[in-house]
């Protein structure tokens, strides 16, 4: 580039919603780069979205931008490009002459002004259309994510060149040769030109500066090798060494004709067996989904500093991989990922069916556009070492042959990256195409699952949602079965039509299941794992000071207040958050326990603002902490070094053996020779047992069994929470698990108490006489109730309720854990927090929570189940009240079943001690008819 003129600044603006194109008056101005929405241009949007953030100045149509520029004499007649980074569909006029239309949603628009511009003043007019896209655009254009904005949000420049210049410079790292193969186009007369290449490392100390090297051009297609030397620095997530190449084009006199700077790195990212390798070392992808959610602006930033902040936060939580859902970020994101060490996977902006010529719905124009977008992404961002993978889209269906041919063409065009057919393609009937270099999905068949949670419409559910809590689960036998047999769901025969979830709705597709079990020959990544929802934090509303407003949060708050529960909002938020963290911990540990898994992609570390409002993050949509877990604690189960204890349960009786196998998932290059594992089992202020174990040598391995623990659980006078602490001294590697110990042979004696499973006349007579009653009907006999479900809700109740209903499948339970009066006397003999913990798992599973909405009385449950923000039921799992002249402790619990568990028996014991104590003083009073209404039989 010879020179450039920055076009940022003030532009005239005309909004043309009806696309009239005539009589433009340019009645407003706007400072670019910007969007019309962020600049608050146009009519204010009066429609408040319940399922996503509301764009306060939503505009769809033509936005016309115009300004005059002055071309200095020294640039007159020079070839130039109008460079527009990050925009929509643009059409450009200069002095009234149209220069074409460009449509890329992912890469810069570059208009070649081949004749150059004369000295003096010129008028540039740019029309941006955010309606007539060649494809739907996925999360690039969705109201669920960065919104369908209109504008230009990145660099705006006129770039000037001599008649001879360099174009499309591509750098191919050669790890073995410690060099870069550089290819480029030389535009113009190449005779008598030479290319001078120098470089230096950007973020290493000391700085590495390879020798300057000179190459002579021998054609318009340049190809030369720039050697870095044996001391070249390599790029990886652990050591992200970046080089800046300076490439100068000179004539025979040494005059500079063109000069370019390229960010790149020396690395080799490969798929080898069931793992990815970086520079010959195995790595494990600890990924997150990203849909380009930026609540303050509604669009992705294009400055490196902001991306360093965002990606740095993720890195602090152990993340080393980003999968961009149906989108590609701007170049600044790749630069930041280069500097921080993040493995990036952009994705084509497509979420649908790939067709071929035989399909009636085949849209060749859309398909060619999508393919061209892929090539544009490879050309624009392929030099970045962080760009290691690319996906064809999200949850694609259709022609496998067409997908294969697209993959093959990309691989032949650019071998610097690994390619996959898509993310979770073919859903219930997955396949691994011949040209796919890795597989990203959630199952290999209906029962061979490899993540911990699923939507009800995608049942069966995952182990985090259904299994008694333990730390034994891994996915190895599901990824690589011990034997091969025919598929486990013969109902999915070739060509059968099935219903699937599609975005926020459902659609019918044709299944193409094979006859044999699918066994992967490439690395497997678990897709969109987690999705554990938390209740909204209404304090967050005040943070939406930009163009996007949290009208959905305001609506949710109003609904909660209308139910008389507004005062519980903060407690709901904190308690549901703690349960979500526990679910995420097991979800992630199961992935780290799985030796045949190559990585995961979280959905998500941060909240997702749309699709019904999916508050599934431990960070909010701004990437700010919700205050429910620190980065340091999160990294104990999301890191390149994770200690894992395998044990069958969390609840133990005094005298039992606690047996655990201690393992380490380790993907660091530094050896642990000579170090030890330190372990402790202790209660508050009291070490129950402790010890050390040598860490065995495991060179070349990433999973090691360190030791087996066998500890006799001591006697305790009361239910006691203890902690298993694991650490490797002199490192940052540590882990802890909460366990619960119960005194043995707790005597549960109902003598002298009146236990009922229904409201009988006898029960009412006793209450009339001033007697006390225990009322515990079986959950299945209660009509006005929500069934017990321990795990917090999956993704977003409004979205999946709607999908389940449209597919005629069971609706999700939709609850979000417990809110417990932990200091109440009823729990004097039952150790609990004010949120769900594992002693409650079997209790919740043997319960229903009674709907208290129609009750006028201020009946405050001792254990309240948190409902989702759409339904907002007041739900009581355990309650107490006065009726007539007596007192009632009540809930829909399977007491008989609970008596068969340690935790259930302990809770009942605590109940009985409570109702016999002076502390038993219920405040709320119910009439007999109100009590009957609560316990109506189904």
N, C-alpha and C positions, 0 to 999 in steps of 0.2 A: 504494500500500500504506500502510495506517495504522500497522501495527506487526507484529512477528513474534516468535514464540517458537521458539528454537533447540531442536531435539529430539535433537541429537547428545549422545552420552554412553552411560550404562549402560542396557541393556535386558535383560529376562528373555528366555531362549532355550529353545526346545524343538525338537529335530530330530525330524521325523516322516517317516522314510524310506518307510514303507509307506502313508502318507497316510490314517492311521486317523481323525484329526481329533477323536477323543474321548479323554477321560482325560488331558488335557494337564497336566503337573505343573510345567513350567518349571523344570527341575532345574539349569539353568545360567544364566550371564549372559554378555553380550557387549557390547563397546563399539562403537557404531555412529557413523559409517559404517565398514563393514568387510564382509568376506565370512566365511562360516563356515570356509572353508579357511584363509584368512590368519590367522584367530584360533585356528587349530588345534583346532577343535571337531569332535566326533564320533570315529568309529573311524579309526585310522591305516590308510592305504591300503598294502597289502602288494604290490600289483601294480606292477612297474616297467615303464615303457614304453620300448621300444627306439627308436621313431620320433618321440618327442616328449618334452618335459619331463614329469615325473611330479608330479601334484598330491598332495601328501603326506596331505592330509585331504580327499580328494574326497568330496563329499556331493551326492546327487541325490534330490530329494523335496521335501517341505514343510519350510520353516524358519519357525517361529512366533516373532515378536518382540512383546513386550508391556511397557508401562510406564505409570505414572500421571503425569499432568501437572496443574498447577494453573492455572486461568484466573483472572486478576485481574478485579476488578469492572468496571474501565473497559473491558474487552474483552468482557464478557458480552453475548451476543445479537448480536454483530457477525458478519456474513458472514465465513466464513473458508475457506481452502483448506489441505488437507494436501498439502505439496509434497515429493515423493520423487524425487531425482535419481539416475539411473543404477541401475536395478534390473532385475528379471525380471518375471514375471507376479505381480501383487500383488492381494490382496483385503484390505479394511480394515473393521474393526469399531471403533466407539466406544461404550463402555459396553454392549457386547453387540449393538449394532445394526449390521447390515452396510450399508456405504456403496458397495459395488460392487467390480468387478474391472477392472483396467487391464493392458494387455499390451505397451505399447511397449518395445522393446529399445533404442531410440536416444534417446528424448526423455523428459523428466521426467513422472512420474505426478502428476496434480493432481486431488485429490478435493475437490469443492465441498461444504462443509457449510453449506447454504443457511440453515438456521435458526440457525446459530451455536451456541455452547456456553454453558451457564450458568456463573456464577461458582463456583469450587470445584474439586474433584478429579474428573478423568475418566480412564478407562482406554482407552488406544489399543492395539489389537492389529493387527498386520500379518502376513499370511501371504505368504511368497515361494515361488513354485514355479519350479524350473528344469528341469522335465520336460515340461510340457504347453504347448509353444510353438505359436503359430499357423503358424509356418514353421520350417524347420531353423535359420535364423539365420546361416548363413555363418560368417565369422570372429568373429562376436559370441559364439558359443557353442561353438566348436570346441576340442578338446583340443590342436589343432595351434598355437593362438595364445594367446588370453587365458584359455582354459579355460572350462568350463561352471560358473562359480562361482554361488554362491547368497548373496544378501545385498543390501545397499543401500550404495552406495559414494560417493554425493555428498551434496549439501545435503539436510537433513531439517528442515522448518520447518512451523509453522502460521502462515499469512499472513492477516492480518485487514484487512478493508476496510469503508469506510462503505457506505451503501446506494447511493451514486453513485460509480462508479469507472471507470477506463480498463482496457480489455482488448484483447489482440492488437494491440499497436502495431507497425506495419510502416513502415519507412522506405525510400523509393525515391529513390536519388540521381539528380539531373538535372544532368549535367555541363555542358551548354550554358548552362543558366540559373544555374549555381552555387548550387543550392538542393537541399533535400530535400522531396519530396512525402511527407507523413505521413498514414497512414490508421490509424484505430483504431475500436474499438467503445466507446461510452459506455453503460455499464450503469446503468439507473435513470433518474430524471427529469432530462432535460438542460436544462430551462428555467432561465434565470438563471445558467448556468455559463459559464465561460471557461477557455481553455487557455493557459497561459503557458509559452513555450519559450525556453530559453537553452542555450548550449553553449560548450564550449571544447576546443581541441585538446589531446591527451593526451601526445604524445611529440614535440612540435616546439619549437624554440627560434628566435625568441620564440614564446610561446603566442598562438594566434589565438583571439580571443573575439568572435564575431559579436554583433550587438545582440540584446537580448531582444525577443521579439515575442509579441503577445497576439492570440488568436483566439477568436471567440464561437461557441459551439456552436449549431447550428440543427437538429440531429436526433441520433439515437443513432448514426448512421454519420458519423464525423468524417473530413474530408479537407481538408487545408490545406497551404500551401507555406511552408516556413521558408527564408528567404533567408540565404545565408552571406556574400554580397558578392563583389566581383571579386577580392579578395585571398584567397579561399578556398584551403585547402590540399588537394591531391589525394592519393589513396591509390594506391600501386603497390608492386611488390616492391622497387623502388629507393628510393622515398620513401614509407614506410608511415605516412602521417599519419592519425591516428584522432581522431574527435570523440566526446565524451561529451555526449549530449543530456539535458537535465533538463526533463522534461515534468510540469507541475503543473496539476492540476484545481482550480479555485477556484469558490466561490459568489459571489453579489453583494457579500458583505461582505469578500471577500478571504480568507476562511478556506480553508485547504488541505483539500480532500476526498480527494485522491489525489496521489501523486508517484511517478514512475518515472524510472529512468536507462537509457539505451539507448546501447550502443557501436555506432558506425557509421562510414562513411567515404564520401567523395565520389570515386566512380570509375565508369568505363564499360569493362567488359570485353566485347569483341566478337569474333566470328569474321568475318574479312574476307579473302576469297580463301583462300590456303593458310596463313595465319597468324592468330594471335590478336593483338588489339591491346588495350592498356591506355591509356585516355585519349588515343586517337588514335595511339599509338606502337606499333610492332610489338614483340612479345615472343616469347621462345622458352622453352617450358616444360622446365625441367630437374628432372624429377620423380622421386619414389621411391614405391614401394609401401609401404603400412603396414597391418599386420594386428592392431594393438593388442597387441603382445608386450611384456609387462612382467614379467620373471622374478622380481622380488622380491615382487610382490604377486599376480600372476595376473590383474590387472584394470587398466583404464586410469585414470590419475590424474584427479582433478577439480579440482586446484588449478592456477592459472595459472603459478606459479613453476616447477613441474616441467615443464610444457609449454614454457615459455620455454627451459628448459635443453635439452630434447630437440630442439625445432625449431631452437634456436640452434646446436646441434651440426651438424644437417643443413645449415643455412645456411652454416656455416663450410666445408662441403665443396661449396659452389656450388649447393645445392638451392634451388629457389624454388617447388616444387610438390609437393603430397602427394595421392596417390590412395589412398583408404581402401577396401581390398578387402572388399566385402560388409559394410560397417559404416559407422557414423558416429561420430566421436569426441564426447566431452562438450564443453560450451560453453567450458570453460577452454582447450581446444585452439584454438578459433576466436579467442578473445581473444588468445592468444599469437601466432597467425598474423597477426592484425590488426596487432599491434605490431611484428612482425619482417618482415612482407612475404612471406607464403607464400600461394600460390594453392591453395585447398583444394577437393578433389573427393570428397565423401562418396558412398556407393553404397548402394542398397537391399540389405538382407540376403538376397540371393537368388542361387542358383547352380544353375540347372536349366532347365526348359522352361516357357515362357510359353504357356499354352493358351487356347483360347476355347471357346465352348459346344459346338462341333462335336466336341471331343475327348472320348474316353471317360475320359481321366484328368483332365479339368478339375476343379479344386478352387476353386470360386468364393470360399469363405471365406478360403482362403490368399491368393488373388489380391487380394481386397478389402483384406485386412490389409496386404499389401505396398504397395498404392496409398496407403492411409491413412497408412502410415509415412512415405512420401514427403512428403505434405502436412504431417505433423507436423514433419518435419525442416525444411521450408521456413518454417513458422511460428516454430519455436523458434530457429533459427539464421540465418534469411535476412537479418537486418539486418547481419550481419557482412560487411565489405567483402572479407574473405579468402574467403568462400564464393562462388566464381565459377562452379562447374561441378557437375553431378550426373549420375550414371550409374544405369541401371536394374538393374544387377547384373553378375555376372561370367560370361562365356562362356555366354550364354543361347542357347537354341534355341526353336523353336516358332513361334507365330503372329506374323508380321510386322505384320499389320493390328492386332492387339491391342496390340503394342508401340507402333505408331504412334499409336494412339488415346490411350494413356497419356501418351506424350510430348507430344502436342498439348494435352491437358488441363493438364499441369503448366506448359507455356509460357504458356497463357492465364491461369493462376492467378497466376504469379509470373515476371515477365520480367527479374528481376535477375540471373539465372544462365543459363548455357548448358547444354543437355541433350544427352545421347547415349543411344542405344538400349542400351548396355552396353559392357563391356570384352571385346574379342575375341569378339564374338558370331559364331556360325555358323562359327567356326574355319576349316575348309578351304574353305568356300563363303561367304565374307563378302559382306555387302550393306550399303549405306548407305541407311537408311530416309529417307523424305521429311522427317520431322520432326527427324531428328538434326542437331544444329548442329556436331558434330565427330565424328571417327571415331577409335576406339582399337582397334588390331589389330596383327597381326604379318605379314600377307601380304594380297595382293589375289587371288592364285591360288597354285597349287602352286609355281610358279617365281618369282613376283613377290614376293620377300621384302623386308622392310625392318627386320630386326634381324639381329644377327651370329651368334646361336646358337639352336639348337633341340634338343629331345629327339629321341632316335633314333626314337621312335614317331611323331614329327611330321616326319620327314625329307621333303624334303632338309634337310641341315644348313646352317648359316650360314657366311659367308665367314671368320669368325674361327676356325672349327673346321676348315675344309677348304682354304682358299687359302694359297698361298705368301705369307708376310707382306709387306705393302706398305701404302702409305697413299693409294692411289688410289680406294678404294671409296667410293661414295655410293649412295643409293637413289633418286635422281631419276628415272632411266629406268624404275624399277619402280613408282614412284608415278604418274608421268605418262609413259606409253609414247609412243614416237615415232609409233606408228600403232596403230589399233584393229583388233583381229581377234577371232575367236571364242576362247572360253576355251581355255587351254592344257592342260586335263585333261578331254577329252571323256568320260572314264569316269564323271565326276560328273554324270550326267544327272539331269534333273528327277525327284524322287521316289525316287532310289536310296538304299538304306540303307547307311550307312558306320559304321565304328567310330571313336570319338574318345576321347582322354583326357578323363576327367571326374573332377576332384579327384585323389584318390590311386588311382583305378581307371580303368575304361573303361566306355563304354556305347555302344549302337547308336542312331543318330539317322537321320532322313530328310533327305537333302541336297536343297536347292532351288537348284541352280546356274543362273545366267542364261546366255544364249547369247553375250553380248558381254563384252569386258573391262570390269572395273569401274574407272572413273576418278573419283576423289573430287572433289567440288565444295565440300568443307568441309575445314577443317584436319585433318591426320592426325597422330596421336600413336602412337609405337611402344610396344607393350604389353609390360611385364614383361621388359625387355631385360637381358642379362647372364647372371645365374644361374651364375656361375663359382665352383665350390666350392673351399674350402680344407679342409685336414685339421684335425681338432679340436685345440684347444689345451686340453690336460688341466689346465693350471694354472687354467683358468676354473672348474673344479668348485667350488673353495672360495668362489666368489662367490655361490653359490646358498644364501643364508642365510635366505630367506623360505619361503613355502609350496610353491614349486616346486623340485624337486630334479633335478639333471642325472644321473639314473640311466642315461640313454642314454649320456652321456659315460663314466660308470663302466664300463658294459658294453663300449663301444668300447675303452677302455683295457685291460680284461681280455683282450679278444680279441687285441689287438696284443701284449700280454705273453705270451699263450699261444703265439704264433707266434715268440717270441724276438726281437721287434722293438721292445719297449717303449723301449729306450734311444734309438731314432731318432725318437720322437714329436715332440720339439721341432723337430728338423731337418725332419721331414715338414711340420709346421705352417708353418714359416718359408718353406721352398722352394715349397710349393704356393701360399702367399700371394703370393709375388713373381710367379709365373706368372699367378695370377688378376688381379693389378693390371695386368700387361701386356695381358691379354685385355680387361679393362675399358677400358683406354686406347684401344685400337683400336675397341672397340664404341662408345664415346662419340664419338670423333673422326669415325667414319663418320656418326654422326647429325649432328654439327655441319657436316660437309661437304655435307649434303643440303639443298639450297635449298628443296625442296618439302615438307620435314618441318616440323611445327609444334612438336614436342617429343617427349620420351620419358619413360617411367616405369620407373626402375631396379627390378630385383628382384635384389639390393637393396643399399642402402648398409650395412645391418645384417644379421646372421644371422637366419634363420628357424628357429625352434626345433622345428617339427613337420614333417609330411609326409616322414617318414623321417629327419629332421634335415638341413636344408639350410643348410650353413654357407657362405653365398654372400656374406657381407658383408666389407667392409674394417674394419667395426666389429663387435663381438660383439653379442649380444642385449641387452646393457645399454647399448648406444650408446657403449661405450668403444672406443678405438682398439686394434686388434690389433698395432700397431707396425710395419705393413708399408708404410705410406705416410702422409705428413703431410697435413693439410688444404691447406696451401699448395701442395704438389706436385699433389694431386688437382685443385685449382682450375685448374691450367694446362691441363687438358683437360675441365673442367666448370665453366663460368662464363659470364657474359654477354659476355665478350670472350675468344676462343680463337684463338690463332695456330695455323695448320695448314700443314704442309709436305707436299706431294704428291710422292711418289717411288715408283718401281716395286719396289724391293727394299732390303734392309738390308745385303747383303754385296757388296763391291766388290773387284775386282782392281786392283793398282797400275797406273796408266796409263789406267784407265777414266774416263769422264766421269760425275760425279755430277750429275744434273740434277733440280731440284726446283722446283716452283711454290709460292710462299709466299702463303697466303691468310689472311684474317682474317674470322672470324664475330663480328659486333659488334652487340649489342643494348643498348648504353648510349645515354643521351641526350646525353652530352657529346661534342662533336666532337673529332677528332684532327688538326685542321688544323695544319700546320707541323711535325708530328712525323715521325720517321724510324723505320724498321726497322733494328735492328742485328743482324748475323748473324756467327757465328763457327763455323768447323770446327776443332776442336782435339783433340789428344791430351793426355795428362798433361804439363803444363808446356810445351806446344809448340803455338802457333797455326799451323794449316796454311793457313788462308785466312780472310779476314774482309772485311767491308764494310758499307756503309749503303745504304738505298734510301728515297726519299721515299714517304710514304704518300699515295696519291692522294685527292682529295676524293671523298667518296661519300655526300653528303647524301641522306637518304631511303632509302639502301640498307643492307642488313645483311650483305652478302657482298662482299668486295673482293679482287681479285688485286693483291698489292703488288708482287711482282717475280718473275722467273725466275732461278734460280741455275744456273750451269754451271761446275763445278769439276773440274779435272783431278786425279784421285787421285794423290798422290805415291808414289814408291817407298818401300817399307818393308822393313826387313830381316827382320821376323817379323810374324806375324798381330797386328794392332793394333786395339784398340777406340778409336774416336774419338767425339766428341759434336758434333752440330749444335745450336748454341745460337741461339735467336731471342729478341729482346726489343724492346720499344718503350720507350726511355729516358724517364724522368720519369712512367712509369705502372707499374702492377703487372702488366702483361701480358708474359708470357714463356713459353717452351716449350723443351724439349730432346728430342732423339732420339739414341739410341745407334746407331752404325753400326760395321761391321767391315771392315777393309782387309786384304787378303791379298797376300803377295809373289807376283809373277807367275812363271809357269812353274816352280812347285815340282816338283822331280823325285821321283816316287814309284817307287822301285826295289825290286822284290821279289827281286833277285838274291841268291842264297845263303840265302834263306828258304824255309821249307816251308809253303805255303799249301794248306789243305784246306777243302772244303765239307761233308765228312762224316768220321766216324771210321772210317777204312779200316784194313786190316791194315798197310798201308805206314806210315800215321801212327803206329800203335802200335809198329811196329818202330823207327821213328826215336826215339820217346820212350824205348823200352827202351835204345837206344844213347846216351841222354843228349842227343839233339838237341832243338831247340825247334820248336814247331809253332804256326802261326796257324790257328785253327779258326773259320771264318765261313760257316756254311751259310746258304742263302737262307731268309728268314723263313717263307715258305709251306711249307717242308719240315719245320718244327718243330711237333710236336703239343702239346707241353707248354709253351705260351707264350701271351702276350697280345699282340695286334697293337699296333704303334706308333701312338700318337695324341698329337699335340703339346698340344693345348688341354687344360686341366683339365676334370674331369667336370662335367656339366651338372646343376645343382640338387641331386639326391640319388640316388645309385646304387640304394639299396634300393627307393625308390619307382618309379623308371623301369625298373629291371630287372623288377619285378613287372608293371608296366603293359605293357611290351613283350612279356613272356611271355604275358599274357592276351590280347593282340591278335595273337599269333603273328607278331611282328616282331622284327627284329634287336635283341639286347640291347646297351645302350651298352658301349663299351670300359671306361669306368669308372676310368681312371687319372688321376693328378693331377700330372703333371710329373715332373721328374728330381731326384734327389739325387746330386750329383757330388763326387767327391774332387778338388776343383779344384787342390789343391797337389800332387797326385801327379805323379811324373815322367813318366807317360804323356802328360800334357797340357803338357809343357814347350814344345811348339811349337803349341799350340792354346789360344787365349785363352778362358777360360771362368769363369763364376761357379759357385757350388755349387748353383745352381738353373737351370731352363730359360731359355735366351736364344735369340735368333733364329738364330744359327749352328747350333743343334741341330735346327731345324725339318725340314730335308730329311733329316737323319740319322735322326731319330725316325720320319719317314714311310717310311723304307726299312729299318725294323727290326721285330723282335718282341723282347719281353722274356721271358726264360726263367723259368719258375716253379721256385723253389729250395726250396719248402716241405719236401720230403721229404729234403733233404740234411742230414745230421747235422753236417757240418763247418761251421766258421765261415768260410764263403766270403763275403767282404765285396766286393760288386760295386764296380768303379771308377765305373760309372754305374749307379745303381739307379733303377728306375721306381717311383714312389710309387703304391701301390694304395689303393683306397678303404677306409673303416673297416668295411665289412661283410665284404669278402673277405679283406683283409689278406695277400695273397700277398707273399712275398719275391720280388722281380722283378729279374733281372739283365739289363741291356742290354750291358754290357761287363764282363768278368771276367778274372782271371788266376789260375792255380793251377799246382801241380806235379803231374805224373802220371808214374808209374814213375820214370825217371831224368831226365826232361826237364821243360820248362816249356811252358805253353799260354796264349796270349792268345786270348780267344774271345768270340763274341757272334753273334746271329742278325742279320746285316747284309747288305744287297745291295751288296757292295763294287763291283761293276761299275757299278751306277747311281750310287753315291756318287762314283765317279771322275769323273763328268760334272758335278759341282758343285764350286764353289770350296771350300765348307766341308767337304764330304765328302773331297775330295782332301787338304785340309790336315790333317784328322783322321787319315787313313790315313798321311800323311807323318809325323805325330807318333807314331803307333803304331810305324812302322818304325824311326824314330830311337830310340825307347825300347827296343825289344827287342834292339837292337844295342849298347845302352849298359850300363855296369856297374850302373846303377840298377835293372835288370830283376831283381827278387828277389821273386817271389811267395812268400807266406807259407802260404796254405792248400794242403793236399794232398788230391787226390781219387784214389780207386781207379778202375780202368778201367771197372768196371761202373757206378759212379756217374756217370762221364762219359757213358757210353752212355745212361743213363736221362735225363740232361738233354737230350740231342740226339736223342731218339726221333723218327723221321719220322712225319708224318701220313699 
